[in-house]
């Protein structure tokens, strides 16, 4: 095979690997966010009380 073919296959493999890694990170982040929301709801805690950043964001939006 030609060197360009090997390089093309390597680049496609790298892009595919990065896509899988990105999908995994986003999926885990969504799962963790859902678990945190469920815990806050079960403890009857407002997100602004549990997170100082959420309190800042909500006051800026008003």
ChimeraX commands (.cxc) that place a marker at each C-alpha (Angstrom):
marker #1 position 0.00,0.00,0.00 radius 0.5
marker #1 position 0.99,3.56,-0.56 radius 0.5
marker #1 position 2.08,5.77,2.34 radius 0.5
marker #1 position -0.84,8.11,1.71 radius 0.5
marker #1 position -3.25,5.22,2.16 radius 0.5
marker #1 position -1.77,4.35,5.54 radius 0.5
marker #1 position -1.91,8.00,6.55 radius 0.5
marker #1 position -5.54,8.29,5.43 radius 0.5
marker #1 position -6.51,5.18,7.38 radius 0.5
marker #1 position -4.68,6.49,10.45 radius 0.5
marker #1 position -6.47,9.84,10.27 radius 0.5
marker #1 position -9.86,8.19,9.83 radius 0.5
marker #1 position -9.13,5.93,12.79 radius 0.5
marker #1 position -8.13,8.92,14.90 radius 0.5
marker #1 position -11.28,10.84,13.96 radius 0.5
marker #1 position -13.41,7.78,14.70 radius 0.5
marker #1 position -11.69,7.31,18.08 radius 0.5
marker #1 position -12.23,10.97,19.00 radius 0.5
marker #1 position -15.89,10.70,18.00 radius 0.5
marker #1 position -16.39,7.68,20.26 radius 0.5
marker #1 position -14.56,9.39,23.14 radius 0.5
marker #1 position -16.64,12.59,22.72 radius 0.5
marker #1 position -19.89,10.58,22.62 radius 0.5
marker #1 position -18.89,8.76,25.82 radius 0.5
marker #1 position -18.05,11.98,27.67 radius 0.5
marker #1 position -21.27,13.71,26.61 radius 0.5
marker #1 position -23.34,10.64,27.49 radius 0.5
marker #1 position -21.79,10.37,30.96 radius 0.5
marker #1 position -22.26,14.10,31.53 radius 0.5
marker #1 position -25.97,13.89,30.67 radius 0.5
marker #1 position -26.38,10.85,32.88 radius 0.5
marker #1 position -24.69,12.59,35.81 radius 0.5
marker #1 position -26.81,15.72,35.32 radius 0.5
marker #1 position -29.99,13.63,35.39 radius 0.5
marker #1 position -28.85,11.84,38.54 radius 0.5
marker #1 position -28.08,15.16,40.25 radius 0.5
marker #1 position -31.48,16.56,39.31 radius 0.5
marker #1 position -33.20,13.43,40.61 radius 0.5
marker #1 position -31.29,13.68,43.89 radius 0.5
marker #1 position -32.17,17.36,44.27 radius 0.5
marker #1 position -35.83,16.59,43.64 radius 0.5
marker #1 position -35.87,13.69,46.09 radius 0.5
marker #1 position -34.25,15.88,48.77 radius 0.5
marker #1 position -36.52,18.81,47.83 radius 0.5
marker #1 position -33.55,21.09,47.31 radius 0.5
marker #1 position -33.66,23.98,44.85 radius 0.5
marker #1 position -30.80,24.04,42.38 radius 0.5
marker #1 position -29.98,27.63,43.41 radius 0.5
marker #1 position -29.57,26.50,47.03 radius 0.5
marker #1 position -27.37,23.55,46.07 radius 0.5
marker #1 position -25.14,25.35,43.59 radius 0.5
marker #1 position -23.69,28.83,43.99 radius 0.5
marker #1 position -23.04,29.07,40.23 radius 0.5
marker #1 position -26.72,28.37,39.50 radius 0.5
marker #1 position -27.67,31.19,41.88 radius 0.5
marker #1 position -25.41,33.61,40.01 radius 0.5
marker #1 position -26.72,32.50,36.60 radius 0.5
marker #1 position -30.38,32.81,37.62 radius 0.5
marker #1 position -29.86,36.31,39.07 radius 0.5
marker #1 position -28.17,37.47,35.84 radius 0.5
marker #1 position -31.06,36.18,33.70 radius 0.5
marker #1 position -33.71,38.13,35.64 radius 0.5
marker link #1:1,2 radius 0.2
marker link #1:2,3 radius 0.2
marker link #1:3,4 radius 0.2
marker link #1:4,5 radius 0.2
marker link #1:5,6 radius 0.2
marker link #1:6,7 radius 0.2
marker link #1:7,8 radius 0.2
marker link #1:8,9 radius 0.2
marker link #1:9,10 radius 0.2
marker link #1:10,11 radius 0.2
marker link #1:11,12 radius 0.2
marker link #1:12,13 radius 0.2
marker link #1:13,14 radius 0.2
marker link #1:14,15 radius 0.2
marker link #1:15,16 radius 0.2
marker link #1:16,17 radius 0.2
marker link #1:17,18 radius 0.2
marker link #1:18,19 radius 0.2
marker link #1:19,20 radius 0.2
marker link #1:20,21 radius 0.2
marker link #1:21,22 radius 0.2
marker link #1:22,23 radius 0.2
marker link #1:23,24 radius 0.2
marker link #1:24,25 radius 0.2
marker link #1:25,26 radius 0.2
marker link #1:26,27 radius 0.2
marker link #1:27,28 radius 0.2
marker link #1:28,29 radius 0.2
marker link #1:29,30 radius 0.2
marker link #1:30,31 radius 0.2
marker link #1:31,32 radius 0.2
marker link #1:32,33 radius 0.2
marker link #1:33,34 radius 0.2
marker link #1:34,35 radius 0.2
marker link #1:35,36 radius 0.2
marker link #1:36,37 radius 0.2
marker link #1:37,38 radius 0.2
marker link #1:38,39 radius 0.2
marker link #1:39,40 radius 0.2
marker link #1:40,41 radius 0.2
marker link #1:41,42 radius 0.2
marker link #1:42,43 radius 0.2
marker link #1:43,44 radius 0.2
marker link #1:44,45 radius 0.2
marker link #1:45,46 radius 0.2
marker link #1:46,47 radius 0.2
marker link #1:47,48 radius 0.2
marker link #1:48,49 radius 0.2
marker link #1:49,50 radius 0.2
marker link #1:50,51 radius 0.2
marker link #1:51,52 radius 0.2
marker link #1:52,53 radius 0.2
marker link #1:53,54 radius 0.2
marker link #1:54,55 radius 0.2
marker link #1:55,56 radius 0.2
marker link #1:56,57 radius 0.2
marker link #1:57,58 radius 0.2
marker link #1:58,59 radius 0.2
marker link #1:59,60 radius 0.2
marker link #1:60,61 radius 0.2
marker link #1:61,62 radius 0.2
view
